[in-house]
Amino acid sequence: MLLEFFAVVTDSRRVGNPLSPAEAWREVRTYLDAFEVLYPDEGTFAQLGKLADQYQITRQTIFDALIVAMMIQYRIKGIYTDNREDFARFDGVEVLPWPSAGTKTSTAT
């Protein structure tokens, strides 16, 4: 979710060198131009309700669950994230290794 990306890269508590809002939005635009953007719909929220019940989702983890709901809906199996713990709890979601600085990744899931 690009809004989650924006929130993370502009938050000094989560990254060492946060981007300014303008810089972060330029990055968002880059992703919008480069990739197909998937949007939540009624089906997403139906899946999210199932996940919230199954995993007893509370507080901010609802946003991770929303990402998982969209992954299920669009048949996306893996996610690259530094937030391994929150996603590892979901069955059927492969938490892919976060690329370290200088590492190039060529496989898409």
KAHU-V960071 format. One record per run of one state. SS is the DSSP state (H for helix, E for strand, C for the rest). FROM is the first residue (numbers start at 1). TO is the last residue. Records with the same first field share a line. If there is no record, write none. Layout:
SS: FROM-TO + FROM-TO
//
This chain:
C: 1-1 + 10-20 + 35-41 + 55-60 + 74-77 + 81-83 + 89-93 + 97-109
H: 2-9 + 21-34 + 42-54 + 61-73 + 84-88
E: 78-80 + 94-96
//
